């Protein structure tokens, strides 16, 4: 499994927006759950959002609900994370991940992580 993640934009001010994308290869994208996670300096990794590509269901951490939107283009093997109303506390290294396990709810991955991981991309929110 391979992931190529990209940040569309640079340093962003509080209240601004940023979009992340992650192109996956080497596996049946439409059969996997794909997630975004983040880790801020000195903090534990945190689940941000998960999309189940088989049914399109989406899941969000409470800290980003209403501000972030995850979406997926199965034809392009790409998952996106649109981040709006950004806050300084959103500053972190963001990672894309995938998992093909069957779970009752995608929130399982939010809390417990996923099996396959890509390299991170830095997101900095600062005035």
MMTF fields as JSON, N, C-alpha, C and O atoms, coordinates in Angstrom:
{
  "mmtfVersion": "1.0.0",
  "mmtfProducer": "UNKNOWN",
  "numBonds": 507,
  "numAtoms": 508,
  "numGroups": 127,
  "numChains": 1,
  "numModels": 1,
  "chainsPerModel": [1],
  "groupsPerChain": [127],
  "chainIdList": ["A"],
  "bondAtomList": [4, 2, 8, 6, 12, 10, 16, 14, 20, 18, 24, 22, 28, 26, 32, 30, 36, 34, 40, 38, 44, 42, 48, 46, 52, 50, 56, 54, 60, 58, 64, 62, 68, 66, 72, 70, 76, 74, 80, 78, 84, 82, 88, 86, 92, 90, 96, 94, 100, 98, 104, 102, 108, 106, 112, 110, 116, 114, 120, 118, 124, 122, 128, 126, 132, 130, 136, 134, 140, 138, 144, 142, 148, 146, 152, 150, 156, 154, 160, 158, 164, 162, 168, 166, 172, 170, 176, 174, 180, 178, 184, 182, 188, 186, 192, 190, 196, 194, 200, 198, 204, 202, 208, 206, 212, 210, 216, 214, 220, 218, 224, 222, 228, 226, 232, 230, 236, 234, 240, 238, 244, 242, 248, 246, 252, 250, 256, 254, 260, 258, 264, 262, 268, 266, 272, 270, 276, 274, 280, 278, 284, 282, 288, 286, 292, 290, 296, 294, 300, 298, 304, 302, 308, 306, 312, 310, 316, 314, 320, 318, 324, 322, 328, 326, 332, 330, 336, 334, 340, 338, 344, 342, 348, 346, 352, 350, 356, 354, 360, 358, 364, 362, 368, 366, 372, 370, 376, 374, 380, 378, 384, 382, 388, 386, 392, 390, 396, 394, 400, 398, 404, 402, 408, 406, 412, 410, 416, 414, 420, 418, 424, 422, 428, 426, 432, 430, 436, 434, 440, 438, 444, 442, 448, 446, 452, 450, 456, 454, 460, 458, 464, 462, 468, 466, 472, 470, 476, 474, 480, 478, 484, 482, 488, 486, 492, 490, 496, 494, 500, 498, 504, 502],
  "bondOrderList": [1, 1, 1, 1, 1, 1, 1, 1, 1, 1, 1, 1, 1, 1, 1, 1, 1, 1, 1, 1, 1, 1, 1, 1, 1, 1, 1, 1, 1, 1, 1, 1, 1, 1, 1, 1, 1, 1, 1, 1, 1, 1, 1, 1, 1, 1, 1, 1, 1, 1, 1, 1, 1, 1, 1, 1, 1, 1, 1, 1, 1, 1, 1, 1, 1, 1, 1, 1, 1, 1, 1, 1, 1, 1, 1, 1, 1, 1, 1, 1, 1, 1, 1, 1, 1, 1, 1, 1, 1, 1, 1, 1, 1, 1, 1, 1, 1, 1, 1, 1, 1, 1, 1, 1, 1, 1, 1, 1, 1, 1, 1, 1, 1, 1, 1, 1, 1, 1, 1, 1, 1, 1, 1, 1, 1, 1],
  "groupList": [{"groupName": "UNK", "atomNameList": ["N", "CA", "C", "O"], "elementList": ["N", "C", "C", "O"], "formalChargeList": [0, 0, 0, 0], "bondAtomList": [1, 0, 2, 1, 3, 2], "bondOrderList": [1, 1, 2], "singleLetterCode": "X", "chemCompType": "L-PEPTIDE LINKING"}],
  "groupTypeList": [0, 0, 0, 0, 0, 0, 0, 0, 0, 0, 0, 0, 0, 0, 0, 0, 0, 0, 0, 0, 0, 0, 0, 0, 0, 0, 0, 0, 0, 0, 0, 0, 0, 0, 0, 0, 0, 0, 0, 0, 0, 0, 0, 0, 0, 0, 0, 0, 0, 0, 0, 0, 0, 0, 0, 0, 0, 0, 0, 0, 0, 0, 0, 0, 0, 0, 0, 0, 0, 0, 0, 0, 0, 0, 0, 0, 0, 0, 0, 0, 0, 0, 0, 0, 0, 0, 0, 0, 0, 0, 0, 0, 0, 0, 0, 0, 0, 0, 0, 0, 0, 0, 0, 0, 0, 0, 0, 0, 0, 0, 0, 0, 0, 0, 0, 0, 0, 0, 0, 0, 0, 0, 0, 0, 0, 0, 0],
  "groupIdList": [1, 2, 3, 4, 5, 6, 7, 8, 9, 10, 11, 12, 13, 14, 15, 16, 17, 18, 19, 20, 21, 22, 23, 24, 25, 26, 27, 28, 29, 30, 31, 32, 33, 34, 35, 36, 37, 38, 39, 40, 41, 42, 43, 44, 45, 46, 47, 48, 49, 50, 51, 52, 53, 54, 55, 56, 57, 58, 59, 60, 61, 62, 63, 64, 65, 66, 67, 68, 69, 70, 71, 72, 73, 74, 75, 76, 77, 78, 79, 80, 81, 82, 83, 84, 85, 86, 87, 88, 89, 90, 91, 92, 93, 94, 95, 96, 97, 98, 99, 100, 101, 102, 103, 104, 105, 106, 107, 108, 109, 110, 111, 112, 113, 114, 115, 116, 117, 118, 119, 120, 121, 122, 123, 124, 125, 126, 127],
  "secStructList": [7, 3, 3, 3, 3, 3, 3, 3, 1, 1, 1, 5, 7, 6, 6, 7, 7, 3, 3, 3, 3, 3, 3, 3, 3, 1, 1, 7, 4, 4, 4, 1, 3, 3, 3, 3, 3, 3, 3, 7, 6, 6, 1, 7, 7, 3, 3, 3, 3, 3, 3, 3, 6, 6, 6, 7, 7, 3, 3, 3, 7, 6, 6, 6, 6, 6, 6, 3, 3, 3, 3, 3, 3, 4, 4, 4, 6, 3, 3, 3, 3, 3, 3, 7, 1, 7, 7, 4, 4, 4, 7, 3, 3, 3, 3, 3, 3, 3, 3, 7, 7, 7, 7, 1, 7, 6, 2, 2, 2, 2, 2, 2, 7, 7, 1, 3, 3, 7, 7, 7, 3, 3, 3, 7, 5, 7, 7],
  "xCoordList": [0.842, 0.0, 0.882, 1.88, 0.501, 1.239, 0.286, -0.837, 0.756, -0.017, 0.865, 2.04, 0.296, 0.994, 0.09, -0.936, 0.482, -0.363, 0.14, 1.34, -0.804, -0.469, -1.319, -2.499, -0.689, -1.381, -1.575, -0.611, -2.816, -3.132, -3.17, -4.225, -2.008, -1.886, -0.771, -0.277, -0.379, 0.711, 0.219, -0.824, 0.973, 0.59, -0.769, -1.011, -1.639, -2.985, -3.285, -2.852, -4.027, -4.392, -5.62, -6.395, -5.799, -7.019, -8.257, -8.351, -9.201, -10.414, -10.312, -11.313, -9.128, -8.905, -9.219, -9.672, -8.967, -9.267, -8.045, -7.141, -8.05, -6.966, -7.526, -8.445, -6.961, -7.415, -6.235, -5.164, -6.448, -5.465, -5.992, -7.195, -5.079, -5.475, -4.474, -3.313, -4.949, -4.106, -4.445, -5.576, -3.456, -3.629, -3.073, -1.921, -3.89, -3.49, -3.253, -3.84, -2.395, -2.139, -1.74, -1.301, -1.907, -1.472, -2.533, -2.239, -3.775, -4.839, -6.182, -6.288, -7.211, -8.55, -9.136, -9.716, -8.974, -9.349, -10.799, -11.116, -11.681, -13.107, -13.511, -14.673, -12.595, -12.91, -12.337, -12.428, -11.756, -11.084, -11.774, -12.433, -11.599, -11.859, -10.592, -9.482, -10.761, -9.628, -9.819, -10.915, -8.743, -8.87, -7.78, -6.715, -8.074, -7.099, -6.867, -7.806, -5.614, -5.212, -4.229, -3.683, -3.996, -3.035, -2.307, -2.794, -1.117, -0.33, 0.369, 1.179, 0.032, 0.658, 1.899, 1.986, 2.842, 4.051, 3.713, 2.953, 4.281, 4.081, 2.751, 2.444, 1.948, 0.635, 0.528, 1.302, -0.435, -0.683, -1.398, -2.048, -1.258, -1.965, -3.468, -3.977, -4.162, -5.611, -6.318, -5.891, -7.381, -8.193, -9.006, -9.6, -9.043, -9.752, -11.032, -12.114, -10.909, -12.072, -11.809, -10.671, -12.886, -12.803, -13.938, -15.051, -13.649, -14.688, -14.617, -13.544, -15.788, -15.86, -16.167, -17.276, -15.213, -15.395, -16.441, -16.957, -16.759, -17.747, -19.156, -19.982, -19.44, -20.801, -20.842, -21.923, -19.691, -19.647, -19.896, -19.893, -20.111, -20.355, -19.111, -17.98, -19.347, -18.25, -18.353, -19.44, -17.213, -17.132, -16.138, -15.142, -16.432, -15.598, -15.359, -16.225, -14.185, -13.924, -14.725, -14.961, -15.129, -15.927, -15.179, -15.798, -13.866, -13.07, -13.109, -12.783, -13.504, -13.506, -14.89, -15.069, -15.852, -17.184, -17.766, -17.729, -18.3, -18.87, -17.872, -18.263, -16.588, -15.54, -14.783, -14.378, -14.596, -13.843, -14.811, -15.84, -14.465, -15.256, -14.328, -13.396, -14.599, -13.832, -14.637, -15.86, -13.951, -14.618, -13.649, -12.447, -14.204, -13.384, -13.782, -14.966, -12.824, -13.065, -12.463, -11.257, -13.317, -12.81, -12.168, -11.245, -12.642, -12.081, -10.637, -9.845, -10.309, -8.958, -8.148, -7.011, -8.737, -8.059, -7.561, -6.452, -8.405, -8.0, -9.021, -10.23, -8.52, -9.374, -8.947, -7.763, -9.916, -9.681, -10.119, -10.99, -9.502, -9.95, -9.999, -8.968, -11.222, -11.425, -11.54, -12.414, -10.658, -10.603, -10.964, -10.251, -12.061, -12.527, -12.506, -12.397, -12.61, -12.628, -11.482, -11.681, -10.317, -9.164, -8.783, -8.92, -8.302, -7.894, -6.421, -5.903, -5.751, -4.338, -4.171, -3.149, -5.168, -5.068, -5.203, -5.035, -5.504, -5.508, -4.105, -3.897, -3.145, -1.76, -1.235, -1.26, -0.762, -0.28, 0.27, 0.121, 0.9, 1.228, 0.03, -0.415, -0.477, -1.66, -1.231, -0.393, -1.836, -1.51, -2.752, -3.863, -2.539, -3.572, -3.345, -2.201, -4.418, -4.284, -5.42, -6.418, -5.253, -6.268, -6.396, -5.474, -7.569, -7.823, -8.959, -9.916, -8.863, -9.921, -10.698, -11.475, -10.509, -11.238, -12.714, -13.064, -13.55, -14.979, -15.247, -14.935, -15.819, -16.136, -17.574, -18.166, -18.125, -19.519, -19.652, -20.64, -18.648, -18.699, -17.293, -16.315, -17.207, -15.922, -15.313, -14.116, -16.11, -15.573, -14.545, -13.686, -14.633, -13.621, -12.224, -11.29, -12.093, -10.784, -10.391, -9.21, -11.359, -11.079, -10.367, -9.391, -10.863, -10.331, -9.101, -8.27, -8.976, -7.95, -6.895, -5.925, -7.067, -6.091, -6.385, -7.355, -5.522, -5.702, -4.449, -3.432, -4.55, -3.47, -2.339, -1.166, -2.702, -1.697, -1.603, -2.615, -0.362, -0.146, 0.697, 1.613, 0.363, 1.183, 2.061, 1.973, 2.909, 3.733, 2.877, 1.875, 3.281, 2.493, 2.799, 3.818, 1.892, 2.087, 1.752, 0.756, 2.586, 2.447, 1.342, 1.259, 0.507, -0.499, -0.237, -0.213, -0.041, 0.232, -0.792, -0.954, -1.475, -2.47, -1.943, -1.819, -1.639, -1.027, -1.254, -1.306, -1.389, -1.506, -0.129, -0.02],
  "yCoordList": [-1.182, 0.0, 1.238, 1.311, 2.197, 3.452, 4.622, 4.564, 5.695, 6.914, 8.083, 8.147, 8.994, 10.227, 11.376, 11.63, 12.064, 13.107, 14.484, 14.71, 15.39, 16.743, 17.748, 17.523, 18.854, 19.954, 21.045, 21.508, 21.449, 22.477, 23.828, 24.301, 24.435, 25.733, 25.674, 24.597, 26.822, 26.876, 27.23, 26.75, 28.074, 28.54, 29.221, 30.027, 28.901, 29.471, 30.187, 29.755, 31.278, 32.036, 31.425, 30.73, 31.678, 31.196, 31.669, 32.822, 30.759, 31.061, 30.732, 30.766, 30.418, 30.108, 28.667, 27.892, 28.324, 26.983, 26.366, 27.059, 25.062, 24.311, 22.971, 22.431, 22.443, 21.148, 20.182, 20.523, 18.989, 17.92, 16.862, 16.613, 16.248, 15.124, 13.995, 14.217, 12.798, 11.618, 10.644, 10.169, 10.354, 9.401, 8.06, 7.964, 7.037, 5.711, 4.789, 4.969, 3.811, 2.837, 1.515, 1.452, 0.466, -0.842, -1.663, -2.741, -1.172, -1.944, -1.505, -0.465, -2.319, -2.009, -0.894, -1.136, 0.295, 1.5, 1.46, 1.868, 0.965, 1.009, -0.019, -0.057, -0.838, -1.841, -1.479, -2.258, -0.305, 0.091, 1.278, 2.093, 1.342, 2.566, 3.414, 2.901, 4.701, 5.61, 6.682, 7.213, 6.988, 7.949, 9.005, 8.833, 10.092, 11.15, 11.207, 11.185, 11.279, 11.382, 12.533, 12.992, 13.003, 14.082, 13.915, 13.286, 14.506, 14.484, 15.821, 16.229, 16.485, 17.764, 17.507, 16.467, 18.423, 18.234, 17.989, 18.742, 16.935, 16.624, 15.989, 15.762, 15.695, 15.102, 13.742, 13.422, 12.962, 11.678, 11.856, 12.871, 10.858, 10.856, 10.883, 10.241, 11.631, 11.804, 11.46, 11.887, 10.698, 10.43, 11.655, 12.284, 12.006, 13.198, 12.821, 13.293, 11.974, 11.63, 10.339, 10.014, 9.612, 8.349, 8.294, 8.741, 7.744, 7.478, 6.003, 5.448, 5.392, 3.999, 3.995, 4.339, 3.615, 3.711, 2.74, 2.943, 1.705, 0.749, 1.321, 0.978, 2.194, 2.728, 4.245, 4.834, 4.877, 6.331, 6.961, 8.186, 6.146, 6.699, 7.45, 7.031, 8.558, 9.368, 9.511, 9.447, 9.703, 9.787, 10.893, 11.097, 11.609, 12.731, 12.755, 12.375, 13.201, 13.501, 14.749, 15.626, 14.813, 15.965, 17.282, 18.318, 17.24, 18.458, 19.095, 20.272, 18.327, 18.868, 18.831, 19.337, 18.251, 18.102, 19.475, 20.403, 19.579, 20.845, 21.768, 22.749, 21.468, 22.304, 21.554, 22.153, 20.268, 19.456, 18.565, 18.141, 18.291, 17.39, 16.425, 16.835, 15.137, 14.114, 13.664, 13.545, 13.418, 12.918, 12.012, 11.992, 11.272, 10.283, 10.191, 10.265, 10.033, 9.794, 8.428, 8.299, 7.419, 6.057, 5.883, 5.083, 6.614, 6.497, 7.0, 6.559, 7.919, 8.48, 7.951, 8.371, 7.017, 6.478, 7.597, 7.548, 8.593, 9.784, 10.115, 10.054, 10.46, 10.93, 12.358, 12.69, 13.184, 14.6, 14.93, 14.274, 15.945, 16.506, 18.015, 18.684, 18.54, 19.981, 20.514, 20.101, 21.428, 21.956, 23.438, 24.247, 23.781, 25.16, 25.655, 24.868, 26.956, 27.569, 27.029, 26.638, 27.017, 26.432, 27.218, 28.44, 26.479, 27.046, 26.721, 25.763, 27.492, 27.173, 25.758, 25.118, 25.264, 23.908, 22.816, 21.635, 23.197, 22.23, 22.009, 21.127, 22.797, 22.637, 21.269, 20.9, 20.52, 19.16, 18.596, 19.188, 17.454, 16.659, 15.754, 15.021, 15.818, 15.042, 13.83, 13.923, 12.688, 11.426, 10.823, 10.948, 10.173, 9.389, 7.925, 7.483, 7.175, 5.774, 4.965, 5.521, 3.654, 2.778, 1.496, 1.076, 0.897, -0.356, -1.086, -0.458, -2.402, -3.162, -4.047, -4.896, -3.872, -4.681, -4.273, -3.114, -5.25, -4.976, -4.567, -5.299, -3.407, -2.909, -2.423, -2.136, -2.334, -1.888, -0.422, -0.011, 0.356, 1.79, 2.297, 1.841, 3.228, 3.82, 4.569, 4.859, 4.89, 5.55, 4.666, 5.159, 3.365, 2.453, 2.899, 2.917, 3.257, 3.666, 5.036, 5.288, 5.92, 7.232, 7.045, 7.734, 6.119, 5.935, 5.031, 5.163, 4.108, 3.074, 3.087, 2.333, 3.924, 3.962, 2.93, 2.176, 2.914, 2.016, 1.197, 1.371, 0.291, -0.668, -0.15, -0.428, 0.595, 1.036, 2.56, 3.261, 3.057, 4.487, 5.093, 4.463, 6.344, 7.111, 8.079, 8.178, 8.794, 9.824, 11.056, 11.295, 11.811, 12.957, 14.212, 14.312, 15.163, 16.483, 17.525, 17.4, 18.546, 19.531, 20.532, 21.047, 20.793, 21.849, 22.807, 22.402, 24.076, 25.088, 26.202, 26.819, 26.447, 27.513, 28.561, 28.313, 29.724, 30.745, 32.122, 32.283, 33.107, 34.488, 35.144, 36.313],
  "zCoordList": [0.0, 0.0, 0.0, 0.717, -0.807, -0.86, -0.791, -1.292, -0.155, -0.076, -0.496, -0.137, -1.25, -1.596, -1.187, -1.817, -0.129, 0.433, 0.029, -0.132, -0.128, -0.561, 0.195, 0.464, 0.528, 1.161, 0.116, -0.494, -0.086, -1.088, -0.398, 0.025, -0.292, 0.369, 1.383, 1.717, 1.868, 2.832, 4.203, 4.648, 4.874, 6.197, 6.109, 5.21, 7.029, 6.987, 8.303, 9.371, 8.209, 9.405, 10.057, 9.399, 11.329, 11.998, 11.261, 10.841, 11.113, 10.367, 8.896, 8.18, 8.441, 7.038, 6.7, 7.543, 5.438, 4.937, 4.276, 3.808, 4.255, 3.629, 3.187, 3.803, 2.113, 1.617, 1.544, 1.041, 2.049, 1.943, 0.982, 0.911, 0.249, -0.588, -0.391, -0.047, -0.615, -0.456, -1.574, -1.68, -2.404, -3.495, -3.048, -2.625, -3.145, -2.693, -3.885, -4.951, -3.69, -4.743, -4.109, -2.961, -4.895, -4.424, -3.732, -3.215, -3.712, -3.092, -3.66, -4.31, -3.403, -3.892, -3.033, -1.974, -3.506, -2.761, -2.301, -1.184, -3.172, -2.85, -1.805, -1.4, -1.37, -0.348, 1.02, 1.968, 1.108, 2.34, 3.014, 2.369, 4.317, 5.053, 4.943, 5.087, 4.688, 4.611, 5.671, 5.851, 6.363, 7.447, 7.444, 6.849, 8.119, 8.388, 9.888, 10.684, 10.249, 11.637, 11.764, 10.761, 12.973, 13.15, 14.471, 15.41, 14.502, 15.727, 15.884, 15.052, 16.97, 17.291, 18.154, 18.806, 18.167, 18.977, 20.434, 21.043, 20.984, 22.388, 22.719, 23.89, 21.695, 21.934, 21.248, 20.346, 21.687, 21.072, 19.729, 19.475, 18.901, 17.627, 17.865, 18.784, 17.032, 17.189, 15.882, 14.809, 15.972, 14.799, 14.439, 15.315, 13.154, 12.693, 11.964, 12.313, 10.955, 10.142, 9.386, 9.048, 9.128, 8.4, 7.388, 7.665, 6.214, 5.226, 4.851, 4.613, 4.806, 4.374, 2.883, 2.476, 2.087, 0.636, 0.099, -1.001, 0.841, 0.367, 0.394, -0.453, 1.363, 1.477, 1.595, 1.626, 1.659, 1.702, 3.058, 3.178, 4.081, 5.41, 5.887, 5.641, 6.569, 7.086, 8.602, 9.176, 9.228, 10.674, 11.025, 10.33, 12.128, 12.521, 14.023, 14.811, 14.4, 15.8, 16.181, 15.35, 17.425, 17.878, 17.667, 17.425, 17.757, 17.669, 16.273, 16.123, 15.258, 13.893, 13.253, 12.145, 13.92, 13.356, 13.013, 13.821, 11.803, 11.354, 10.687, 10.055, 10.817, 10.2, 9.103, 8.106, 9.283, 8.323, 7.549, 8.075, 6.296, 5.47, 4.748, 4.056, 4.922, 4.216, 3.008, 3.074, 1.916, 0.721, -0.027, 0.24, -0.962, -1.657, -3.111, -3.44, -3.97, -5.391, -5.708, -5.92, -5.735, -5.93, -7.306, -7.46, -8.292, -9.634, -9.685, -10.517, -8.795, -8.746, -7.576, -7.361, -6.808, -5.619, -4.708, -4.175, -4.548, -3.807, -2.725, -2.949, -1.572, -0.48, -0.14, -0.179, 0.189, 0.472, 1.902, 2.472, 2.45, 3.715, 3.546, 3.488, 3.469, 3.384, 4.799, 5.561, 5.142, 6.503, 6.472, 5.878, 7.108, 7.18, 8.62, 9.561, 8.773, 10.108, 10.966, 12.116, 10.403, 11.086, 12.327, 12.388, 13.308, 14.585, 14.822, 14.249, 15.645, 15.951, 16.485, 16.238, 17.215, 17.769, 16.712, 17.017, 15.48, 14.377, 13.831, 12.998, 14.289, 13.842, 14.239, 15.413, 13.254, 13.498, 12.196, 11.126, 12.312, 11.13, 10.87, 11.753, 9.655, 9.283, 8.46, 7.563, 8.798, 8.153, 7.508, 8.022, 6.381, 5.729, 6.086, 6.197, 6.266, 6.646, 6.028, 5.57, 6.022, 5.433, 6.245, 6.944, 6.127, 6.844, 6.15, 5.698, 6.06, 5.397, 6.36, 5.922, 7.633, 8.598, 8.617, 8.392, 8.889, 9.042, 10.478, 11.417, 10.633, 11.97, 11.997, 10.956, 13.189, 13.326, 12.947, 12.339, 13.312, 13.026, 12.72, 13.311, 11.805, 11.489, 12.655, 12.643, 13.663, 14.851, 15.544, 16.275, 15.316, 15.873, 15.437, 16.239, 14.159, 13.659, 14.197, 14.436, 14.39, 14.974, 16.313, 16.611, 17.101, 18.457, 18.502, 19.402, 17.536, 17.649, 16.548, 16.617, 15.544, 14.464, 13.391, 13.475, 12.374, 11.249, 11.014, 11.685, 10.037, 9.849, 8.961, 9.207, 7.944, 6.971, 6.991, 7.013, 6.983, 7.18, 6.075, 5.546, 5.737, 4.818, 5.587, 6.811, 4.858, 5.476, 5.749, 5.076, 6.724, 7.128, 6.337, 5.653, 6.449, 5.873, 6.935, 7.647, 7.034, 8.092, 7.767, 6.652, 8.747, 8.665, 9.821, 10.983, 9.492, 10.51, 10.402, 9.349, 11.5, 11.566, 12.537, 13.736, 12.002, 12.84, 12.24, 11.02, 13.106, 12.641, 12.575, 12.204]
}
